[in-house]
Amino acid sequence: MKNLLVYGTLTGNTESVAQQIQQIIHDAGKELEIKNINLSSVADLAQVENLLIVASSTWDDGLLCSDMADFLEENTAELPDLTAKKLAFFGCGDSNYPKFCHAVDTLENVFTSKGGQKVIDSLKVDGYIEDENNQDKIKNFAQELISWL
Ligand SMILES: Cc1cc2nc3c(=O)[nH]c(=O)nc-3n(C[C@H](O)[C@H](O)[C@H](O)COP(=O)(O)O)c2cc1C
């Protein structure tokens, strides 16, 4: 597949943002598959031809959400070589917590270490996703992605 977005979520916010991004990209006539990380395999990641987007919310003092943490714990050694692949990252969090969206930083470290190139600034959604400021940020992020698809 050409472009894939995998996401980890606990209460559904990161999934909602993933669906919104997919809709904007489809409306622009581009392809993007989205998949919950708990239904994804290393083989899915290896099949990405162009752009891989990885997303996770942050829980428990800066940690990845549990599904993303489990996937990486089981598969870190087997992650595909991402050289020549484009990467982007986002996640939901809350800046009332000291390690705001720290999961996004963790994902950047893990996946860029496999050789991929982060092509746009990561998106950190703060609090209520329907908030106007968050909606602007989500739309801008999706629009920026379109030029890389
Ligand atoms: C117990 C608890 C711990 C949390 N810890 C953090 C944190 O350390 N950093 C952060 O940015 N957000 C934290 N959050 C906020 C969540 O990341 C936020 O609610 C997010 O929208 C959840 O996304 P999800 O529905 O995709 O899992 C925490 C929320 C709860 C309830």
The ligand as an ORCA input file, in Angstrom:
! r2SCAN-3c Opt
* xyz 0 1
  C      -4.924      9.120     33.865
  C      -4.563      9.967     32.682
  C      -3.221     10.210     32.418
  C      -2.844     11.029     31.340
  N      -1.506     11.312     31.139
  C      -1.164     12.193     30.173
  C       0.207     12.588     30.005
  O       1.124     12.156     30.717
  N       0.510     13.472     28.999
  C      -0.447     13.994     28.186
  O      -0.117     14.796     27.309
  N      -1.767     13.633     28.332
  C      -2.133     12.749     29.286
  N      -3.458     12.398     29.427
  C      -4.474     12.943     28.506
  C      -4.827     11.970     27.345
  O      -3.715     11.730     26.523
  C      -5.948     12.616     26.503
  O      -7.164     12.460     27.208
  C      -6.088     12.053     25.103
  O      -7.033     12.813     24.377
  C      -6.508     10.608     25.074
  O      -6.458     10.159     23.733
  P      -7.040      8.733     23.302
  O      -8.523      8.794     23.482
  O      -6.666      8.620     21.860
  O      -6.397      7.682     24.127
  C      -3.848     11.575     30.497
  C      -5.199     11.304     30.776
  C      -5.564     10.535     31.850
  C      -7.032     10.316     32.109
*
